[in-house]
Amino acid sequence: PDSPNLRMLAATVNERQRQAYLAPYVAGQTISAIGISEPGAGADPAGMITRAVRDGEDWVINGRKIWISRAEEADFTILMAVTDKEKGARGGMSAFLVDKGTPGFNVLRKIPMIGGQATYEVALEDCRVEGWKLLGEEGHGFAPMQLRLGTRRIEMASWSIGMAQRALDMICEYAPQRKTFGLPLSER
């Protein structure tokens, strides 16, 4: 499983969510996605405007998310939304578990990325989520989200260092006879 989402789930699920989401995820039986970024808000979660409002025991979510990897094939998406507009990112942001096929969870478009990869844009239109699918505590979604983002950042840094090291190794392995390092560009 995708370890950043796994790490966020492991830190926040209750027992019911552990059985319904975490256990099958750890077993490799399900795929997850995460919806944080929004059009117009860039990568700043504090600019989030997607709202989740209580309706009885359920939550109704409205807004848009962008750059969601695997949104189309994910069995569930961890979705961030503002539950208290006054507090925003400081105690008013919550996480929800939204299942594939939930009415109102609409994958709008596939966004091509470099290297043949793709992300997706999603619209949430009166997307009703059962109350027990609030991940963690209401208003306390920012810290687990940061735990998830920190994990992904460490992974990406490690991958980048590994790729750079491999490129240097290849230069040294395949071009040792060309001692061009240190020569002016015109002499290489």
Salt bridges, closest charged atoms under 4 A:
ASP2 OD2 - ARG70 NH2 4.00
ASP2 OD2 - ARG148 NH2 3.73
ASP2 OD1 - ARG152 NH2 2.50
GLU15 OE1 - ARG18 NE 3.35
GLU38 OE2 - LYS65 NZ 2.82
ASP55 OD2 - ARG128 NH2 2.45
ASP58 OD2 - ARG128 NH1 3.31
ASP99 OD2 - LYS133 NZ 2.37
GLU121 OE2 - ARG64 NE 2.96
GLU121 OE1 - ARG109 NE 2.59
GLU130 OE2 - LYS133 NZ 3.50
GLU137 OE1 - HIS140 NE2 4.00
GLU138 OE1 - ARG54 NH2 3.09
GLU155 OE1 - ARG152 NH1 2.31
GLU173 OE1 - ARG166 NH1 3.96
